[in-house]
Amino acid sequence: MKAFSRGVAVAVLHILIVLSLGGKLLYDRAHRPRVWVRTGYIDPDLPVRGRYFTLRLQVDAPWFKPTARYATEDVQLSVEHGVLIASKTDSH
């Protein structure tokens, strides 16, 4: 009978773990912004880097001008009207 009660306890624990994960996913879906982002990838062909790849997100950045020269800019990503927007931050 002890083995049966331990088995039930383990089963209940597993069910609680799965339910807590489901609850977290439902909370995230209700409270986190959702947006589809177009991506492009780069597969570096350098032996030093190994089998890694880099994703590039295509975002709207109204302040960006392709002809201007920029130093490394810190940006903050946010969602506005279902579109991912990059805004400059003043972190320097």
Biopython code that builds the backbone (N, CA, C, O; Angstrom):
import numpy as np
from Bio.PDB.StructureBuilder import StructureBuilder

atoms = [
    (1, "MET", "N", (0.832, -1.199, 0.000)),
    (1, "MET", "CA", (0.000, 0.000, 0.000)),
    (1, "MET", "C", (0.871, 1.256, 0.000)),
    (1, "MET", "O", (0.482, 2.287, -0.549)),
    (2, "LYS", "N", (2.080, 1.162, 0.633)),
    (2, "LYS", "CA", (2.969, 2.314, 0.659)),
    (2, "LYS", "C", (3.420, 2.691, -0.744)),
    (2, "LYS", "O", (3.513, 3.874, -1.070)),
    (3, "ALA", "N", (3.701, 1.687, -1.581)),
    (3, "ALA", "CA", (4.156, 1.950, -2.946)),
    (3, "ALA", "C", (3.060, 2.656, -3.736)),
    (3, "ALA", "O", (3.342, 3.537, -4.548)),
    (4, "PHE", "N", (1.827, 2.272, -3.499)),
    (4, "PHE", "CA", (0.711, 2.904, -4.203)),
    (4, "PHE", "C", (0.579, 4.377, -3.817)),
    (4, "PHE", "O", (0.367, 5.227, -4.682)),
    (5, "SER", "N", (0.702, 4.682, -2.527)),
    (5, "SER", "CA", (0.562, 6.074, -2.097)),
    (5, "SER", "C", (1.745, 6.919, -2.581)),
    (5, "SER", "O", (1.567, 8.096, -2.896)),
    (6, "ARG", "N", (2.947, 6.338, -2.645)),
    (6, "ARG", "CA", (4.085, 7.081, -3.205)),
    (6, "ARG", "C", (3.876, 7.354, -4.690)),
    (6, "ARG", "O", (4.181, 8.442, -5.180)),
    (7, "GLY", "N", (3.360, 6.369, -5.393)),
    (7, "GLY", "CA", (3.081, 6.536, -6.825)),
    (7, "GLY", "C", (2.048, 7.629, -7.071)),
    (7, "GLY", "O", (2.191, 8.432, -7.993)),
    (8, "VAL", "N", (1.023, 7.653, -6.255)),
    (8, "VAL", "CA", (0.002, 8.690, -6.374)),
    (8, "VAL", "C", (0.601, 10.056, -6.063)),
    (8, "VAL", "O", (0.282, 11.038, -6.732)),
    (9, "ALA", "N", (1.465, 10.127, -5.054)),
    (9, "ALA", "CA", (2.106, 11.402, -4.700)),
    (9, "ALA", "C", (2.982, 11.904, -5.847)),
    (9, "ALA", "O", (2.977, 13.096, -6.154)),
    (10, "VAL", "N", (3.725, 11.010, -6.476)),
    (10, "VAL", "CA", (4.569, 11.402, -7.619)),
    (10, "VAL", "C", (3.694, 11.855, -8.779)),
    (10, "VAL", "O", (4.012, 12.848, -9.434)),
    (11, "ALA", "N", (2.608, 11.155, -9.045)),
    (11, "ALA", "CA", (1.699, 11.533, -10.131)),
    (11, "ALA", "C", (1.087, 12.905, -9.873)),
    (11, "ALA", "O", (1.004, 13.726, -10.787)),
    (12, "VAL", "N", (0.657, 13.163, -8.637)),
    (12, "VAL", "CA", (0.084, 14.462, -8.285)),
    (12, "VAL", "C", (1.134, 15.562, -8.437)),
    (12, "VAL", "O", (0.821, 16.654, -8.912)),
    (13, "LEU", "N", (2.370, 15.286, -8.040)),
    (13, "LEU", "CA", (3.443, 16.256, -8.203)),
    (13, "LEU", "C", (3.673, 16.584, -9.679)),
    (13, "LEU", "O", (3.835, 17.751, -10.037)),
    (14, "HIS", "N", (3.689, 15.563, -10.530)),
    (14, "HIS", "CA", (3.849, 15.796, -11.968)),
    (14, "HIS", "C", (2.690, 16.615, -12.538)),
    (14, "HIS", "O", (2.904, 17.510, -13.355)),
    (15, "ILE", "N", (1.513, 16.322, -12.125)),
    (15, "ILE", "CA", (0.345, 17.064, -12.602)),
    (15, "ILE", "C", (0.436, 18.525, -12.165)),
    (15, "ILE", "O", (0.126, 19.425, -12.946)),
    (16, "LEU", "N", (0.857, 18.767, -10.928)),
    (16, "LEU", "CA", (1.008, 20.145, -10.448)),
    (16, "LEU", "C", (2.085, 20.893, -11.224)),
    (16, "LEU", "O", (1.924, 22.079, -11.509)),
    (17, "ILE", "N", (3.167, 20.227, -11.567)),
    (17, "ILE", "CA", (4.226, 20.869, -12.351)),
    (17, "ILE", "C", (3.702, 21.259, -13.720)),
    (17, "ILE", "O", (3.937, 22.379, -14.175)),
    (18, "VAL", "N", (2.996, 20.353, -14.385)),
    (18, "VAL", "CA", (2.451, 20.650, -15.716)),
    (18, "VAL", "C", (1.409, 21.766, -15.645)),
    (18, "VAL", "O", (1.380, 22.641, -16.511)),
    (19, "LEU", "N", (0.564, 21.744, -14.632)),
    (19, "LEU", "CA", (-0.446, 22.796, -14.488)),
    (19, "LEU", "C", (0.196, 24.151, -14.199)),
    (19, "LEU", "O", (-0.284, 25.176, -14.684)),
    (20, "SER", "N", (1.274, 24.168, -13.415)),
    (20, "SER", "CA", (1.936, 25.446, -13.141)),
    (20, "SER", "C", (2.570, 25.996, -14.412)),
    (20, "SER", "O", (2.545, 27.208, -14.629)),
    (21, "LEU", "N", (3.132, 25.148, -15.249)),
    (21, "LEU", "CA", (3.688, 25.597, -16.525)),
    (21, "LEU", "C", (2.582, 26.136, -17.430)),
    (21, "LEU", "O", (2.747, 27.175, -18.070)),
    (22, "GLY", "N", (1.460, 25.428, -17.478)),
    (22, "GLY", "CA", (0.330, 25.903, -18.277)),
    (22, "GLY", "C", (-0.197, 27.232, -17.771)),
    (22, "GLY", "O", (-0.547, 28.102, -18.569)),
    (23, "GLY", "N", (-0.260, 27.405, -16.455)),
    (23, "GLY", "CA", (-0.705, 28.677, -15.880)),
    (23, "GLY", "C", (0.232, 29.813, -16.217)),
    (23, "GLY", "O", (-0.215, 30.918, -16.523)),
    (24, "LYS", "N", (1.539, 29.553, -16.166)),
    (24, "LYS", "CA", (2.519, 30.587, -16.518)),
    (24, "LYS", "C", (2.381, 30.974, -17.984)),
    (24, "LYS", "O", (2.429, 32.159, -18.315)),
    (25, "LEU", "N", (2.213, 30.001, -18.858)),
    (25, "LEU", "CA", (2.055, 30.311, -20.283)),
    (25, "LEU", "C", (0.783, 31.114, -20.542)),
    (25, "LEU", "O", (0.793, 32.037, -21.356)),
    (26, "LEU", "N", (-0.295, 30.781, -19.870)),
    (26, "LEU", "CA", (-1.537, 31.551, -20.032)),
    (26, "LEU", "C", (-1.368, 32.973, -19.504)),
    (26, "LEU", "O", (-1.869, 33.920, -20.109)),
    (27, "TYR", "N", (-0.669, 33.129, -18.382)),
    (27, "TYR", "CA", (-0.407, 34.470, -17.848)),
    (27, "TYR", "C", (0.434, 35.285, -18.828)),
    (27, "TYR", "O", (0.119, 36.441, -19.112)),
    (28, "ASP", "N", (1.508, 34.676, -19.344)),
    (28, "ASP", "CA", (2.362, 35.385, -20.304)),
    (28, "ASP", "C", (1.589, 35.791, -21.543)),
    (28, "ASP", "O", (1.764, 36.900, -22.048)),
    (29, "ARG", "N", (0.742, 34.914, -22.037)),
    (29, "ARG", "CA", (-0.039, 35.226, -23.240)),
    (29, "ARG", "C", (-0.994, 36.391, -22.993)),
    (29, "ARG", "O", (-1.243, 37.188, -23.897)),
    (30, "ALA", "N", (-1.526, 36.495, -21.788)),
    (30, "ALA", "CA", (-2.480, 37.560, -21.480)),
    (30, "ALA", "C", (-1.795, 38.891, -21.179)),
    (30, "ALA", "O", (-2.387, 39.943, -21.420)),
    (31, "HIS", "N", (-0.562, 38.876, -20.657)),
    (31, "HIS", "CA", (0.068, 40.105, -20.179)),
    (31, "HIS", "C", (1.300, 40.557, -20.947)),
    (31, "HIS", "O", (1.744, 41.690, -20.758)),
    (32, "ARG", "N", (1.858, 39.735, -21.788)),
    (32, "ARG", "CA", (3.057, 40.113, -22.537)),
    (32, "ARG", "C", (2.668, 40.557, -23.939)),
    (32, "ARG", "O", (1.715, 40.033, -24.516)),
    (33, "PRO", "N", (3.406, 41.526, -24.493)),
    (33, "PRO", "CA", (3.096, 41.944, -25.865)),
    (33, "PRO", "C", (3.460, 40.853, -26.864)),
    (33, "PRO", "O", (4.446, 40.134, -26.701)),
    (34, "ARG", "N", (2.640, 40.753, -27.895)),
    (34, "ARG", "CA", (2.902, 39.770, -28.941)),
    (34, "ARG", "C", (3.052, 40.498, -30.266)),
    (34, "ARG", "O", (2.295, 41.413, -30.588)),
    (35, "VAL", "N", (4.040, 40.069, -31.015)),
    (35, "VAL", "CA", (4.273, 40.680, -32.315)),
    (35, "VAL", "C", (5.028, 39.678, -33.183)),
    (35, "VAL", "O", (5.855, 38.911, -32.688)),
    (36, "TRP", "N", (4.734, 39.695, -34.483)),
    (36, "TRP", "CA", (5.498, 38.904, -35.430)),
    (36, "TRP", "C", (6.610, 39.780, -35.964)),
    (36, "TRP", "O", (6.383, 40.939, -36.311)),
    (37, "VAL", "N", (7.812, 39.233, -36.031)),
    (37, "VAL", "CA", (8.972, 39.985, -36.500)),
    (37, "VAL", "C", (9.629, 39.212, -37.625)),
    (37, "VAL", "O", (9.886, 38.013, -37.512)),
    (38, "ARG", "N", (9.893, 39.917, -38.706)),
    (38, "ARG", "CA", (10.606, 39.301, -39.823)),
    (38, "ARG", "C", (12.088, 39.191, -39.452)),
    (38, "ARG", "O", (12.681, 40.151, -38.961)),
    (39, "THR", "N", (12.668, 38.045, -39.682)),
    (39, "THR", "CA", (14.074, 37.837, -39.333)),
    (39, "THR", "C", (14.855, 37.394, -40.560)),
    (39, "THR", "O", (14.300, 36.846, -41.512)),
    (40, "GLY", "N", (16.128, 37.642, -40.511)),
    (40, "GLY", "CA", (17.054, 37.116, -41.499)),
    (40, "GLY", "C", (18.221, 36.546, -40.740)),
    (40, "GLY", "O", (18.567, 37.061, -39.677)),
    (41, "TYR", "N", (18.830, 35.520, -41.237)),
    (41, "TYR", "CA", (19.914, 34.924, -40.478)),
    (41, "TYR", "C", (21.232, 35.017, -41.249)),
    (41, "TYR", "O", (21.261, 35.130, -42.475)),
    (42, "ILE", "N", (22.290, 34.966, -40.499)),
    (42, "ILE", "CA", (23.633, 34.941, -41.054)),
    (42, "ILE", "C", (24.287, 33.687, -40.512)),
    (42, "ILE", "O", (24.295, 33.458, -39.302)),
    (43, "ASP", "N", (24.823, 32.889, -41.384)),
    (43, "ASP", "CA", (25.523, 31.690, -40.959)),
    (43, "ASP", "C", (27.013, 31.925, -41.150)),
    (43, "ASP", "O", (27.520, 31.781, -42.263)),
    (44, "PRO", "N", (27.720, 32.281, -40.092)),
    (44, "PRO", "CA", (29.140, 32.576, -40.255)),
    (44, "PRO", "C", (29.909, 31.326, -40.661)),
    (44, "PRO", "O", (29.695, 30.244, -40.114)),
    (45, "ASP", "N", (30.793, 31.490, -41.612)),
    (45, "ASP", "CA", (31.568, 30.362, -42.114)),
    (45, "ASP", "C", (33.006, 30.477, -41.622)),
    (45, "ASP", "O", (33.954, 30.367, -42.400)),
    (46, "LEU", "N", (33.152, 30.701, -40.322)),
    (46, "LEU", "CA", (34.474, 30.792, -39.727)),
    (46, "LEU", "C", (34.680, 29.609, -38.787)),
    (46, "LEU", "O", (33.804, 29.313, -37.974)),
    (47, "PRO", "N", (35.818, 28.929, -38.882)),
    (47, "PRO", "CA", (36.045, 27.780, -37.997)),
    (47, "PRO", "C", (36.078, 28.166, -36.518)),
    (47, "PRO", "O", (35.771, 27.340, -35.658)),
    (48, "VAL", "N", (36.445, 29.406, -36.216)),
    (48, "VAL", "CA", (36.531, 29.841, -34.829)),
    (48, "VAL", "C", (35.146, 29.905, -34.192)),
    (48, "VAL", "O", (35.000, 29.609, -33.006)),
    (49, "ARG", "N", (34.135, 30.284, -34.957)),
    (49, "ARG", "CA", (32.788, 30.478, -34.405)),
    (49, "ARG", "C", (32.023, 29.181, -34.204)),
    (49, "ARG", "O", (31.098, 29.144, -33.393)),
    (50, "GLY", "N", (32.366, 28.145, -34.892)),
    (50, "GLY", "CA", (31.640, 26.897, -34.722)),
    (50, "GLY", "C", (30.322, 26.929, -35.462)),
    (50, "GLY", "O", (30.201, 27.574, -36.504)),
    (51, "ARG", "N", (29.338, 26.235, -34.926)),
    (51, "ARG", "CA", (28.042, 26.122, -35.601)),
    (51, "ARG", "C", (27.006, 27.051, -34.987)),
    (51, "ARG", "O", (25.911, 26.617, -34.631)),
    (52, "TYR", "N", (27.339, 28.288, -34.865)),
    (52, "TYR", "CA", (26.410, 29.281, -34.338)),
    (52, "TYR", "C", (25.879, 30.102, -35.490)),
    (52, "TYR", "O", (26.481, 30.138, -36.563)),
    (53, "PHE", "N", (24.771, 30.751, -35.278)),
    (53, "PHE", "CA", (24.267, 31.679, -36.272)),
    (53, "PHE", "C", (23.687, 32.892, -35.569)),
    (53, "PHE", "O", (23.348, 32.841, -34.387)),
    (54, "THR", "N", (23.578, 33.975, -36.309)),
    (54, "THR", "CA", (23.082, 35.228, -35.771)),
    (54, "THR", "C", (21.750, 35.556, -36.427)),
    (54, "THR", "O", (21.606, 35.427, -37.643)),
    (55, "LEU", "N", (20.781, 35.979, -35.631)),
    (55, "LEU", "CA", (19.500, 36.430, -36.179)),
    (55, "LEU", "C", (19.499, 37.942, -36.262)),
    (55, "LEU", "O", (19.973, 38.619, -35.350)),
    (56, "ARG", "N", (18.977, 38.467, -37.335)),
    (56, "ARG", "CA", (18.786, 39.903, -37.469)),
    (56, "ARG", "C", (17.294, 40.179, -37.514)),
    (56, "ARG", "O", (16.572, 39.633, -38.348)),
    (57, "LEU", "N", (16.844, 41.029, -36.610)),
    (57, "LEU", "CA", (15.432, 41.408, -36.579)),
    (57, "LEU", "C", (15.222, 42.611, -37.476)),
    (57, "LEU", "O", (15.997, 43.566, -37.434)),
    (58, "GLN", "N", (14.193, 42.568, -38.275)),
    (58, "GLN", "CA", (13.838, 43.718, -39.090)),
    (58, "GLN", "C", (12.783, 44.513, -38.315)),
    (58, "GLN", "O", (11.641, 44.077, -38.170)),
    (59, "VAL", "N", (13.187, 45.682, -37.825)),
    (59, "VAL", "CA", (12.299, 46.508, -37.008)),
    (59, "VAL", "C", (12.166, 47.888, -37.633)),
    (59, "VAL", "O", (12.999, 48.304, -38.438)),
    (60, "ASP", "N", (11.111, 48.586, -37.250)),
    (60, "ASP", "CA", (10.940, 49.977, -37.674)),
    (60, "ASP", "C", (11.756, 50.874, -36.756)),
    (60, "ASP", "O", (11.674, 50.761, -35.533)),
    (61, "ALA", "N", (12.539, 51.760, -37.344)),
    (61, "ALA", "CA", (13.320, 52.741, -36.594)),
    (61, "ALA", "C", (13.188, 54.068, -37.328)),
    (61, "ALA", "O", (13.996, 54.362, -38.208)),
    (62, "PRO", "N", (12.176, 54.884, -36.984)),
    (62, "PRO", "CA", (11.929, 56.125, -37.714)),
    (62, "PRO", "C", (13.104, 57.102, -37.665)),
    (62, "PRO", "O", (13.245, 57.923, -38.571)),
    (63, "TRP", "N", (13.933, 57.039, -36.654)),
    (63, "TRP", "CA", (15.058, 57.965, -36.492)),
    (63, "TRP", "C", (16.258, 57.563, -37.338)),
    (63, "TRP", "O", (17.174, 58.365, -37.518)),
    (64, "PHE", "N", (16.274, 56.353, -37.856)),
    (64, "PHE", "CA", (17.435, 55.843, -38.576)),
    (64, "PHE", "C", (17.427, 56.323, -40.026)),
    (64, "PHE", "O", (16.413, 56.242, -40.719)),
    (65, "LYS", "N", (18.576, 56.824, -40.465)),
    (65, "LYS", "CA", (18.744, 57.231, -41.863)),
    (65, "LYS", "C", (19.884, 56.390, -42.439)),
    (65, "LYS", "O", (20.983, 56.401, -41.885)),
    (66, "PRO", "N", (19.655, 55.666, -43.530)),
    (66, "PRO", "CA", (20.666, 54.748, -44.051)),
    (66, "PRO", "C", (21.956, 55.444, -44.496)),
    (66, "PRO", "O", (23.017, 54.818, -44.495)),
    (67, "THR", "N", (21.890, 56.705, -44.872)),
    (67, "THR", "CA", (23.086, 57.396, -45.357)),
    (67, "THR", "C", (23.929, 57.975, -44.232)),
    (67, "THR", "O", (25.086, 58.329, -44.460)),
    (68, "ALA", "N", (23.392, 58.082, -43.037)),
    (68, "ALA", "CA", (24.137, 58.660, -41.904)),
    (68, "ALA", "C", (25.067, 57.617, -41.306)),
    (68, "ALA", "O", (24.846, 56.414, -41.442)),
    (69, "ARG", "N", (26.111, 58.098, -40.644)),
    (69, "ARG", "CA", (27.061, 57.209, -39.957)),
    (69, "ARG", "C", (26.713, 57.204, -38.471)),
    (69, "ARG", "O", (26.581, 58.259, -37.852)),
    (70, "TYR", "N", (26.569, 56.023, -37.916)),
    (70, "TYR", "CA", (26.197, 55.878, -36.518)),
    (70, "TYR", "C", (27.289, 55.126, -35.761)),
    (70, "TYR", "O", (27.891, 54.183, -36.275)),
    (71, "ALA", "N", (27.524, 55.560, -34.550)),
    (71, "ALA", "CA", (28.329, 54.745, -33.643)),
    (71, "ALA", "C", (27.386, 53.680, -33.093)),
    (71, "ALA", "O", (26.217, 53.635, -33.477)),
    (72, "THR", "N", (27.858, 52.857, -32.235)),
    (72, "THR", "CA", (26.985, 51.849, -31.646)),
    (72, "THR", "C", (25.897, 52.560, -30.851)),
    (72, "THR", "O", (26.187, 53.318, -29.925)),
    (73, "GLU", "N", (24.665, 52.314, -31.211)),
    (73, "GLU", "CA", (23.514, 52.950, -30.565)),
    (73, "GLU", "C", (22.812, 51.942, -29.667)),
    (73, "GLU", "O", (22.625, 50.787, -30.050)),
    (74, "ASP", "N", (22.428, 52.374, -28.486)),
    (74, "ASP", "CA", (21.590, 51.550, -27.626)),
    (74, "ASP", "C", (20.140, 51.843, -27.978)),
    (74, "ASP", "O", (19.730, 53.001, -28.057)),
    (75, "VAL", "N", (19.377, 50.795, -28.187)),
    (75, "VAL", "CA", (17.975, 50.951, -28.524)),
    (75, "VAL", "C", (17.130, 50.128, -27.566)),
    (75, "VAL", "O", (17.599, 49.173, -26.947)),
    (76, "GLN", "N", (15.876, 50.526, -27.466)),
    (76, "GLN", "CA", (14.900, 49.788, -26.687)),
    (76, "GLN", "C", (13.826, 49.324, -27.651)),
    (76, "GLN", "O", (13.305, 50.117, -28.435)),
    (77, "LEU", "N", (13.492, 48.044, -27.596)),
    (77, "LEU", "CA", (12.473, 47.493, -28.465)),
    (77, "LEU", "C", (11.128, 47.533, -27.754)),
    (77, "LEU", "O", (11.022, 47.185, -26.578)),
    (78, "SER", "N", (10.105, 47.961, -28.484)),
    (78, "SER", "CA", (8.754, 47.987, -27.925)),
    (78, "SER", "C", (7.766, 47.654, -29.025)),
    (78, "SER", "O", (8.105, 47.680, -30.208)),
    (79, "VAL", "N", (6.554, 47.343, -28.631)),
    (79, "VAL", "CA", (5.510, 46.990, -29.581)),
    (79, "VAL", "C", (4.495, 48.118, -29.618)),
    (79, "VAL", "O", (3.952, 48.508, -28.585)),
    (80, "GLU", "N", (4.239, 48.643, -30.816)),
    (80, "GLU", "CA", (3.230, 49.681, -31.002)),
    (80, "GLU", "C", (2.341, 49.280, -32.167)),
    (80, "GLU", "O", (2.813, 49.128, -33.294)),
    (81, "HIS", "N", (1.068, 49.111, -31.896)),
    (81, "HIS", "CA", (0.078, 48.741, -32.910)),
    (81, "HIS", "C", (0.477, 47.458, -33.635)),
    (81, "HIS", "O", (0.284, 47.341, -34.845)),
    (82, "GLY", "N", (1.031, 46.500, -32.901)),
    (82, "GLY", "CA", (1.392, 45.220, -33.476)),
    (82, "GLY", "C", (2.665, 45.216, -34.294)),
    (82, "GLY", "O", (2.926, 44.255, -35.018)),
    (83, "VAL", "N", (3.479, 46.281, -34.196)),
    (83, "VAL", "CA", (4.731, 46.380, -34.936)),
    (83, "VAL", "C", (5.862, 46.593, -33.947)),
    (83, "VAL", "O", (5.713, 47.343, -32.982)),
    (84, "LEU", "N", (6.998, 45.935, -34.182)),
    (84, "LEU", "CA", (8.160, 46.100, -33.319)),
    (84, "LEU", "C", (8.892, 47.379, -33.705)),
    (84, "LEU", "O", (9.263, 47.562, -34.865)),
    (85, "ILE", "N", (9.100, 48.267, -32.728)),
    (85, "ILE", "CA", (9.711, 49.573, -32.936)),
    (85, "ILE", "C", (11.007, 49.648, -32.138)),
    (85, "ILE", "O", (11.057, 49.217, -30.986)),
    (86, "ALA", "N", (12.059, 50.199, -32.754)),
    (86, "ALA", "CA", (13.319, 50.451, -32.053)),
    (86, "ALA", "C", (13.406, 51.933, -31.739)),
    (86, "ALA", "O", (13.322, 52.765, -32.643)),
    (87, "SER", "N", (13.574, 52.276, -30.462)),
    (87, "SER", "CA", (13.690, 53.654, -30.025)),
    (87, "SER", "C", (15.065, 53.842, -29.404)),
    (87, "SER", "O", (15.576, 52.950, -28.727)),
    (88, "LYS", "N", (15.671, 55.026, -29.641)),
    (88, "LYS", "CA", (16.977, 55.325, -29.040)),
    (88, "LYS", "C", (16.823, 55.447, -27.532)),
    (88, "LYS", "O", (15.788, 55.890, -27.035)),
    (89, "THR", "N", (17.865, 55.049, -26.814)),
    (89, "THR", "CA", (17.903, 55.252, -25.372)),
    (89, "THR", "C", (19.083, 56.153, -25.052)),
    (89, "THR", "O", (20.081, 56.153, -25.773)),
    (90, "ASP", "N", (18.977, 56.910, -23.987)),
    (90, "ASP", "CA", (20.051, 57.796, -23.555)),
    (90, "ASP", "C", (20.784, 57.155, -22.386)),
    (90, "ASP", "O", (20.675, 57.610, -21.247)),
    (91, "SER", "N", (21.533, 56.094, -22.678)),
    (91, "SER", "CA", (22.209, 55.367, -21.595)),
    (91, "SER", "C", (23.652, 55.811, -21.421)),
    (91, "SER", "O", (24.326, 55.319, -20.516)),
    (92, "HIS", "N", (24.151, 56.716, -22.244)),
    (92, "HIS", "CA", (25.563, 57.137, -22.131)),
    (92, "HIS", "C", (25.715, 58.261, -21.192)),
    (92, "HIS", "O", (26.829, 58.740, -20.977)),
]
sb = StructureBuilder()
sb.init_structure("model")
sb.init_model(0)
sb.init_chain("A")
sb.init_seg("    ")
for serial, (resi, resn, name, xyz) in enumerate(atoms, 1):
    if name == "N":
        sb.init_residue(resn, " ", resi, " ")
    sb.init_atom(name, np.array(xyz, "f"), 0.0, 1.0, " ", f" {name:<3s}", serial, name[0])
structure = sb.get_structure()
